[in-house]
C-alpha cells in the first residue's frame, strides 16, 4: 500500500471504499491493531481496528477498509459587505 497515513484521535478519515471512519483510539493494548475507528455503514457505525499506518490487514494486501485519506471538512463562512 503506497498511500499510508498516520491516524490521529478525533480526526475523520475515508476508507478505500469511501466510508467515513472516526478515529477514537490509537493505543489499544494487545496486538498489531492499536487504532480503533468507528466506520459508517448505512445509518450506523461499526468498530474496526487498524494498524498504526491505517491498514485493515497487517499483510501488505490492499483492503476496502484501509484508511486512505483525511475526510474533507465542511466549513461555513459568513461574509458581510456594507454597501
C-alpha positions in Angstrom: 0.0 0.0 0.0 1.6 3.3 -1.0 -0.9 5.7 0.4 -0.4 5.1 4.1 -1.4 7.6 6.8 -0.9 8.0 10.5 -4.3 8.1 12.2 -4.9 10.7 14.9 -7.6 10.5 17.6 -10.5 12.9 16.9 -10.0 13.0 13.1 -12.2 11.5 10.5 -10.8 9.6 7.6 -12.0 7.9 4.4 -11.7 4.2 3.8 -10.6 2.9 0.4 -14.2 2.2 -0.4 -15.4 5.7 0.5 -16.8 5.2 4.0 -16.2 7.7 6.8 -14.1 6.4 9.7 -13.9 8.3 13.0 -10.6 7.5 14.9 -11.4 7.1 18.6 -8.2 5.4 19.9 -4.6 4.8 18.7 -3.2 3.0 21.8 -5.4 -0.1 22.2 -3.4 -2.8 24.0 -2.9 -6.4 22.9 -1.8 -6.8 19.3 -0.8 -5.3 16.0 -4.1 -3.3 15.5 -4.0 -0.5 18.1 -6.0 2.0 16.0 -9.8 1.9 16.7 -12.2 3.6 14.4 -16.0 3.8 14.1 -16.7 3.2 10.4 -20.0 4.2 8.8 -22.2 1.5 7.3 -25.7 2.6 6.2 -27.2 4.6 9.1 -25.0 3.1 11.8 -21.3 2.6 12.7 -19.2 -0.4 13.4 -16.0 -0.8 15.3 -13.0 -1.6 13.1 -9.3 -1.9 14.1 -6.3 -0.9 12.0 -2.5 -0.9 12.2 -0.6 2.3 13.1 -0.3 3.1 9.4 -4.0 2.8 8.7 -4.1 -0.7 7.2 -7.0 -3.0 7.9 -4.8 -6.1 7.5 -1.3 -6.4 8.8 -0.3 -8.0 5.5 0.5 -5.7 2.6 -2.7 -6.7 0.9 -5.0 -3.9 -0.1 -8.4 -3.9 1.6 -11.6 -1.8 1.2 -11.4 -0.8 4.9 -7.8 0.7 4.7 -7.7 4.3 5.8 -6.5 6.3 2.7 -7.1 10.0 3.4 -8.4 12.5 5.9 -12.1 13.2 5.2 -12.8 16.7 3.8 -14.4 19.1 6.3 -17.2 21.5 5.5 -16.6 25.0 6.8 -19.2 27.7 6.7 -18.0 31.3 6.4 -20.4 34.3 6.7 -19.2 37.4 4.9 -20.9 40.7 5.5 -20.4 43.5 3.0 -21.5 47.0 3.8 -22.8 48.9 0.8 
